[in-house]
Amino acid sequence: MHKAFTKEGDNAPDFSTPGPGFALPPSVTNYLTPEGARQLRDEWNRLRDVERPALAARIRVDEDATGGDPIADKRGQLS
């Protein structure tokens, strides 16, 4: 399996929400509204929890069909 789709372990950092003390510097204008932040967080969660696993499963099926050989996959597309 490709390294990009493996889990690092239980102690991997969670980047889904900002950590404590996350704030913009005083000289920076915050153009993101609380509603916009919620929408971004919801989209991130959907992509991470729904779309990414579905894509990974589709890739896994494709790899199984070609024996994990990307060259064989390309040959199949050309014929």
N, C-alpha and C positions, 0 to 999 in steps of 0.2 A: 504494500500500500504506500502511496506517496506520502512523504513527510508532512505535507501541508494539511492532510486530513487526519492527523493523529493528535491525540490529546497529550499535553505536556505533563499532566499530573494534577493532583488535587490542590497543590500549592501554587498553581498558575494564577497570575493576577486577573481580577475581574475588571474589565474596562467598560462595562455596561453603564456605569454611573460614575460621575466625578467623585473623587475622594473627598474626605473632610478638608476644609480649608481651601477648596477650589474657589478662586475669585479672580476677576479681572483686575489689572492694576488700576489705580484711581484715574489715571489720565486716558483710559480707553473707554470709548462709548460702547455700551452693550446694545447691539441691534437685534438681539434675539429676545422675543417676548416669552413669557412663561408658557403660553399656548404653543408657540413655535418649538420651544424646547421639548414639550410633551409630545408633539407630533414627531419630532426627530427621534426621540427615545422610543416611541411606539414603532416607527419604521425600522429602527435598528434592531429592536427585539424581534420583529416579524422576519426580517432578513436572516438574523442569526438562528432563530428557533424553527422557522418554517422553510424558507427558501434555500438556505445553505444545506440543510440535511437532504432536501429533495434533490438538489443538484449533485451532491456527493453520491447519493444512491444511484442516480442516472449515470454518473461517471463510472461507478463501480460495475454496473451492468455492462456498459460499453467495454470496460477493461476485461471483464470476464468473457465477453463474446470474442474478443481478439486475443485472448491469452495475455493481456497486458502489453501487447506489442504495438506501439504506435505506428510503426512502418506497415504492419499488416493491416491496420485500420485504414491507412491512407490508400493502400492498394485496393482495398474493398470499395473505397469511395470512387476510385478511378475506373473500376470495371463496370 
